[in-house]
Amino acid sequence: MFAELPFSHPWRDLFHRVEQLDGSRITSFTGEDGDTWLLFDYHDFEFGMHDRDAAIQFTVNAKDCPEALLNNVLHHFSEFLSPDMSD
């Protein structure tokens, strides 16, 4: 896990937000009993979004993912989920 933001929008809006991230592609969506995962590829890395209580946790599949990509993903979603944090 590299970040956590408030879970402030429904999953369908998060799908749309992933699609707006240039170079991303949704690969998987699973949701069972409040345990939901959305996975997407972004610049050859697999990122995950997981709902945990009232937050979305962001994960990446590799420890060597460049900090710039992590920051791009975090900024892209923080503008949407928590606008006051994105400045």
C-alpha positions as CSV (number, residue, x, y, z in Angstrom):
1,M,0.0,0.0,0.0
2,F,1.4,3.4,-0.9
3,A,-1.6,5.7,-0.2
4,E,-5.1,5.9,1.2
5,L,-7.8,8.4,0.4
6,P,-11.4,8.9,1.6
7,F,-14.0,6.6,-0.1
8,S,-16.2,9.5,-1.2
9,H,-17.6,8.3,-4.5
10,P,-19.3,5.2,-5.8
11,W,-17.3,2.5,-7.7
12,R,-18.9,3.5,-11.1
13,D,-17.4,7.0,-10.7
14,L,-14.0,5.4,-9.8
15,F,-14.2,3.3,-12.9
16,H,-14.6,6.5,-15.0
17,R,-11.8,8.2,-13.1
18,V,-9.4,5.2,-13.9
19,E,-10.4,5.5,-17.6
20,Q,-9.4,9.2,-17.5
21,L,-5.9,8.3,-16.4
22,D,-3.9,8.4,-19.6
23,G,-2.3,5.1,-20.3
24,S,-4.4,3.1,-17.8
25,R,-6.5,0.0,-18.5
26,I,-8.8,-1.7,-16.0
27,T,-8.0,-5.4,-15.7
28,S,-10.2,-6.7,-12.9
29,F,-13.0,-5.8,-10.6
30,T,-14.2,-8.0,-7.8
31,G,-16.6,-7.2,-5.1
32,E,-17.9,-9.5,-2.4
33,D,-19.4,-8.7,1.0
34,G,-17.8,-5.3,1.3
35,D,-14.4,-6.5,0.0
36,T,-14.0,-4.8,-3.3
37,W,-10.9,-4.6,-5.5
38,L,-10.4,-2.7,-8.8
39,L,-7.1,-3.5,-10.6
40,F,-5.7,-1.5,-13.5
41,D,-2.5,-1.5,-15.5
42,Y,-0.6,1.8,-15.7
43,H,2.8,2.1,-17.5
44,D,3.5,-1.7,-17.1
45,F,2.7,-1.8,-13.4
46,E,-0.5,-3.2,-11.8
47,F,-2.2,-0.9,-9.4
48,G,-5.0,-1.8,-7.1
49,M,-7.8,0.1,-5.3
50,H,-9.4,-1.6,-2.3
51,D,-12.2,-0.3,-0.1
52,R,-11.3,-0.5,3.6
53,D,-13.8,1.0,6.0
54,A,-14.4,4.6,4.7
55,A,-11.2,4.7,2.7
56,I,-9.7,3.5,-0.6
57,Q,-6.3,1.9,-0.3
58,F,-3.9,2.1,-3.3
59,T,-1.4,-0.6,-3.9
60,V,1.1,-1.4,-6.6
61,N,2.5,-4.8,-7.6
62,A,6.2,-3.9,-7.5
63,K,8.5,-2.2,-5.0
64,D,10.5,-0.8,-7.8
65,C,7.7,1.3,-9.3
66,P,9.0,4.8,-9.9
67,E,8.0,7.4,-7.4
68,A,6.8,9.6,-10.3
69,L,4.2,7.0,-11.3
70,L,3.0,6.6,-7.7
71,N,2.7,10.4,-7.5
72,N,0.8,10.6,-10.8
73,V,-1.8,8.0,-9.6
74,L,-2.1,9.6,-6.2
75,H,-2.5,13.1,-7.6
76,H,-5.1,11.9,-10.2
77,F,-7.3,10.3,-7.6
78,S,-6.8,12.9,-4.8
79,E,-8.1,15.6,-7.1
80,F,-11.3,13.6,-7.3
81,L,-11.6,11.9,-3.9
82,S,-10.2,14.6,-1.7
83,P,-9.8,17.9,-3.6
84,D,-8.4,19.8,-0.5
85,M,-5.4,17.3,-0.4
86,S,-4.4,17.6,-4.0
87,D,-2.8,21.0,-3.9
